[in-house]
Amino acid sequence: MSLKEPVPVAPGTADGPRAEQPHRATVWPEARAAAVRAGDLARAGRAPLGVPLGRALGQVLAEPLLALTDLPPFDTSAMDGWAVAGPGPWAVREDDAVLAGQAPTAAVGDGEAVRIATGARVPTGTTAVLRTEHSRTGHPLTEHSPTEHSHVEHPLSEPVGTLLHALREVVPGQDIRPRGQECRSGDELLPAGTRVTPAVLGLAAAAGYDELPVPPRPRVEILVLGDELLTAGLPHEGLIRDALGPMLGPWLTALGAEVLATRRIGDDAEELYAAVTGSPADLVLTTGGTAAGPVDHVHGVLGKAGAALLVDGVKVRPGHPMLLARLAADPGRPGHVRHLVGLPGNPLAAVSGLLTLAEPLLRALSGEGGGPPHRAPVRDEVHGHPYDTRLVPVVHREGRAVPLRYNGPAMLRGIAAADGLAVVPPGGAHAGRELDILDLPWPKAAGAAPAQGACFT
C-alpha cells in the first residue's frame, strides 16, 4: 500500500471475508509519519479561533504572535528613585511625584528632580533616573561642599528648598527603559505552533492581546466495541472489565482533545456503521474489531462507509492490527476532513496504537510541531521482535531507561508505572544503547515505580 495513494476499502465487505485484500503492514516510523500528514491536511481547512487569554493555557498558537504595541509603550523608570534633568545637584520638587499608571503632570526642568516609582512613565526632560539608594537629600543652608571634608557650613545667597545629590556618577539614560526596548509594534514575538504557557500568556497580555488565535480543539468520539465488556463489578462467566473506556477519554483530554463521548457498542456491524457515519467528531477512535475474527467489523464498516485506508496494520508489537482511515466527506460540512483510528482491543496494544497513530494525528491537527522524541540509554538488554518495532514501558533512573516487566499486550501494570515507552528496533537493544522514548502526557513522580524485570505475555 502506498501512503501517498490511500486505498479505498472495497464496498460490500461488511460481512464477507478479507482474503481478497492482502494485509500490508506499514513500518512503524512511516505509520507515524502518515498520521502526521493526515492531521496536517485536515488542519488546512480549519479556521483558527480567538480564545480569551484565560482559556488559552496549554493550547498552541495558530498564527505568529505579533506585537500590537511597542514594549515598553513609553519610556519608563527601571527603579524607584528620582527623575533628574541635567547635571546635579538638583532642586527637588517637593509636592510632585510620578507613580506607575499616572501620566507626569509636568516636564522636569534642567537642574530639577522629581520622585518616580518603578514602571512609571518618565517625565519629559528627564536625562536619567537616580536610584534612591544612590542619592542623598539635604537643605542648602546646612549642606557641605561634596569636595570638602570640613564641617564648615556655607549658606546660599537664596533659599531654594531641598537639594538632591548623587552618591555616584550619573550617566545619561541610566535606569530608564526606553520605548520599544523589548520590541516594536509588528515584531514577531513567537512563531505559530508555540505552546501557550503561563509566560506566553503574560507576554501576550503585555503586547496588547485580549485573546489568542488557536486551532480548534480536535473533537474525538470513542467507540468501545465488544459484547464481553463490563462497566462495573468483577469479571465473571467470560465477561471482563472495560479498561479502555475509563482510560482513553482522560488520555485524549491530556493531549488537548475535546472528548465528545465514550460510547459502548456490542459486536453489531450495523450499530457500528451508524455510529461511525453519524459521528460529528474530527476523529473517531474505536477499540477492538480491527483483526479478521468473526465479530471484527471495523474493516467491513469502513468499506460500506466509503472510507480510504491510510494505514492498515503496523509492524509494531504490541498493537500490529491498528489502522488509520480517512472517512468519507460530509456533504453538510464542505472541507471538513474526518478520520478513524482503529485500536486493537488488548489494553497495552491499544496504548501502542494511541501513541503510534492517534497522538501524532491529533498533535498535527492542533498545529503542534511535534519534535523528535528524546533519547536515553537503556540500563538493561531489551529483547526485540525479529522483524517489528517493539514499544516497551520504561522508567527513568539516573539518566537511564529501565524496562518494566509487565509489557504483554493485555497488560496495563507496566504502563501504569511507566514514565514513557522505549522504541525498540527489530532485533532488540543491548544494555547502554540509546533509544527513542515516547513520553506520556502527564508528570510522573521520580522513583515511584520499582524496576520489574521482563515479561512478554
N, C-alpha and C positions, 0 to 999 in steps of 0.2 A: 504494500500500500504506500502510495506517495503521500507525504504530508502536505505537499503543495496542491494536490488534487484530491480533495476529500471524496471518499467512496460512498455514494448513497446506499442505504440499507435496502435490499431488494424488497419491494412491496409484497404483501401476501404471505409473509413468513411467520405470522404471529403464532401459528400452531404447528408449523412444519419443521422438519429437521434443518440444520445448518450445514449439512455435509457439502452442499454445493458452494459454500462460502468459506474457503480455506482461511484458517486463523493465521494472521500475520502480526505477531507481536512486535512492538516498537522498542528499540533500546531505550533505557531509562533517560539519559540526557536529552534525546530527541523528543521523547514524550513530554518532558517538562517544557522544552522549547516550543512545542506545538501548542501547549496550553497558554503560554505567554502570548504567542501570536494570535490565538483566538481571542484573548482578552483585549489585546491592543486593537484588533479590528472592531470588536464590539464597542469599545470606548469611543471610537471615532465618531459615532453617531449620537453621542450623549452630550447634551449641553451642560456646562458647569452650573452649580447652584451657588447663590450667595447665602452663606451661613453666618449668623451672628457670632461674634468672637467667642462668646460664652459656650457655644455648642460646637466649635471647630476643633477642639483639642483632639489629637490623635488622628485626624484626617490628613490629607495631603493637598498641597496647592495645585489647583488645576491650571493655573496661569502663573507667570512670574510675578513676584511681589514688587511692584514699583512704588517708589516713594511718592506720596501725594503732597509732600511739603519738604522744605529744607529742614535738616536736623543738625543742630538746633534751629528752630524757626527764626530766631533772632539772637544777637549777641547776649550771652548770659554769664553770670558770675559763677565761677567754679568753686568758690569758697565763701564762707561768712567773713565779712571784713568791711573794707572801705573802698568805695569807688572814688578814685582820685584823678585829678586833671593837672597835667604839668608837673614840674619838679616840686618837692616839698621844702620846708614844712607846709601843711595845708590848713586852711581855716575850716573848721568843722561847722557844717550846717546843722545846728543843734536840734531843730524841730522837724527834720526831714530824714526819712529812711525809705529804702526801696526793698519791698518784700516780694517773694515769689507770688506770681499771679496778679501782681499790680503793675500798672504802667507808671513809669517815673513821672513825677509831677513837673519837673523842670530839668533843664540841662545843667551839667556841672561845669562851672566856670574855671578858668585857669587859676590854680592855687587853692581850689576848694576840694573838700572831701565830704562824702555822704555815706551813711551806714547802708550796707547792702547784704542781702541774705543769699545763700547758695540757691542757684536756679533762677534768681531774679533777673529781669531784663536790665541790661547795663544802660544807664542814662547817656544821652548824647553828650559828647565832650570828654567822656572817660578815657583815660590813657592806660590805666592799669587798675587791678584790684589788689589792695594791700590786705593780707590776712590779719585778722585780729591779733593773733599771737606774734606777729612780726611788727607790731606797732605799739606806740605809747602816746598818750594824750596828756596835755598839761595846759595851765593858764599861762599866757605870755609874761605876766607880771612876776611869776616865780620860776620861769624857765631858765635853765643853764644852757650856755652855748654847747652844742654837741661835740665841739672840738676842745673844750676846756675841761679840766679836771678840778678846778677850784669850785668853791661853794659861794662865789660872789654873785649876787643877783644883778640882772641888768634889765631894769624896767624899760618897756617900749614907750615910744612917744605917744601912741594912741592905742587904747584897748581894742583888741579885735576878737575877743572871745577865746574859745578853746582851740589849741593848735594840735595837729596830728603830726607825729614824727615817725619815720620808718627806722626800724632797728637793723635793716639790711638793705642792700641795693634793690631799687625798684626798676624793673625792666619794662619798657612799653609793651602792653599786651599781656602781661603776666596774669595768670588765673582768670583769663577771660576765654570762654568757649565761643569762638566766632561762629556766626551764622553759616550753616552748611558744612561744618567741620566733619560731620559723620556722613552726610550725603546731601545731594541736591535733588530737588523735585524732579521726578522722572528717572532717577537712577534705579537700576535693578538691585534690589536688596537680597532676594533669594530666588532661585530658579523654580520653575514648575516641577512638581514631584517631591518637593521638600515636605517632610513630616511636620505637622503643626505641633510643636512642643509649647510648654508654658513660655519659654523665651521667645518663640516666634510670635505668640500672642502679644507679648509685651512690645516687640518691635513693630508689629502691625498697628497696634494702638498708637504708639508714638509717631508712626508715619502717617496717621490720619485715617485709618480704616475702622469702620464700624462692623463690617462683615468681610468674610474672605471667600474667594471663589474656590470651590472644591468640587470634585466629581461627585455625582450622586452615589450614595452608598449602594453597592450591589445588593439586590434583593434575592434571597435564597429561600427555596422551599425544600424541605427534607421529606422524602418518602421512604419510610421504613417498611420493608417488604418481608412477608413471611407469616404463615399460619402458626408457626411454632413458638411465637414470642409472647411472653407475659409482660405486663406493665407493673405488676405488684406481686409480692409474695415469693415463696421459694419455688425453685424448679420442681416439676413433678410430672410423671407419666409422659415423658418425651418432650415436655414443654420447658423452655429455658427463658431466663430473663432477657429482656431487650437491653443490651448495654449501649447500643449506638444512639438510640433516641435521646437519652439524657446527656450524652457526651457531645454529639455533633453540634447541637444548637449553640451552647456556650463557646465551643471551639471556634465556630464560624463567626460568632459575635466578637471574639477576641481578635479575629482577623479583619474586623471592620465591616462585616456584612450585616445587613438587616435581615434577620430570620423571620420570614412571614408566618411560617407554621411548620410544625413537625407532625406529619400525618402517618398513621399506621394503616397499611393496606395488606390484605391477605394475598394468597397466591392466586390472584384473579387477573387475567390479562386485560379484560375489558375495563375493570376498575382502574388498573394502572394506566391504560391508554387514556381514559377520561381525565385522570389526574395530571398526566404529563401534558396533554394538549390544552387543558384548561387552565394551567398554572400561569399567573401573571408574573412569575419570578424571572429574573435575568438568568439565574442558574437553578436548575432542578437537580437535586442530589438524591440518588437512590442508593439503597443498601441491599446487597444480595441480588440474585437473579441475573447475574452477568455471565454465568458459565453456560453450559449446554445441558443442564439437567431437565427433568420432565416438567418442573414448575419454574424454570428460569425464563421469564417472559420479556426481559428488557430488550434484547435484540429484536424480537418479533414486534414489540410495540413501537420501537424506533422505525422499523421498516414500514409499518402501517401508517405512522405519522409523517413519513416522507423526510426523515432526518438524514443527515450526512455524517458518517463516522469520520472523525479526525484521528482518533487513536482507538484501536481495537485490540486490547491486550498490551501489556508492557513486560519487558524482560527484567522483572524485579521480583524479589522474594522478601517478605510475603506480598501478596496482592496482585499477581500477574493477570487475573481476569478483569481488571479495571478497564474502563473505556471513557472516551470523550466524544460527544456528538454535538453537531450544530442542529438545532431544531428548526423546523420549517418556519418561514416568516409568518407573522400575524398580520393579515390584511388590515386589521383595525389600527395597527401601530407601525406605520411605514418607517423603515430604518432601524427598528428595534431588533437586535440580534440576541437570540436566546440559546443557551447551551444546556446540556445534560451531562453530568459526570456520574457514571455508574461505579459505585464502590463495591468491592467484594463483601460478603456477609460476615466473614470472620473478623473479630474486632481489630486485631493488630493489622490485618490485611487492609481493613477499611482505613485505618490511620495512614498506612502506606499510600493508598490511593488519594487520600485527602492531601498529603504533602506533595505527591507527585503531580497531580492534575488540578485539584480544586484550588489549593492555595496559590500556585502561580497564576492561574486564570483570574482569580479574584484580585490579586495584587496588581496585575496589569489592567484590569477593568477599573481599579481605583486610581490608576495613574502613578503607582509606585514604581520606582526604578528597579527594585529587586536586585541588589548587588550580589556578588558571588557569596556562597556560604563561607563561614570562617573555617579554618583548618586546625586540627590538633593531632598530635601523635597518639596512637593507641597504646595503652600500657601493656596489653596482653595480645597474643595472637588471636585473630578472628578468622574462623573458618568461613569460606565462601562457597557460593554455588559454582558449579563448573562453567556455566555459561551466562548466568544472570547476575545483575547487581543485587546486593542484599542491603536492607535498611535495618540497623541493629540499635536498639536503645542503649544509651551510654549516660554515664555521669562524669562530671569533670572533677578530677582530683589532682591537685598540684600541677596544673598545666597539661595534664594528660587525660585522654578519654578512656574510661573504664567500661568495657562491655558488661551489660546486665544479663542475668541468666534467663529470665522468663521472656523469651523473644519468639515463641512459636506463634503462628498466625492467629490462633484462637485466644491468645493470652493478652491481658492488659496489665498484669502485675509489673512487668518491666517498664512499660511506657509510663505508668503512673508514678514511678520513682525517678524517671529519667530527666536529664537536662536537655537532651536532644537525641537525634538519630544519626549514627555514623553511616556514611555511604561507602559500603564495602564493595570493591570491584570484583568481577568474576575471578575465582581462584583464591580469594581471601586476602588477608593482610598480615604480615609478620609484626611482632611487637616493635614499637617505635616508628612504624610507618605513619606518615601524616595522611589523614583522611578528611574529606569534607564532612562538616557537621551541620545537620539541619536543626536550627533552633526551634523550640516550642514557643508559642505566643503568650507565655506567662513567665513571671520570675520564679526562680527556684532557690530555696534556701540552701546555702553551701553545707555539704556534709549531711544532708537529710536522708540519703539512701545509702545503705551499705552495698558494696560490690557483691554480686550474686553468682558469679561463675557462668556456666553456659548451659543452655537447654534449647533444643531445636524442634520440639513437638508442641 
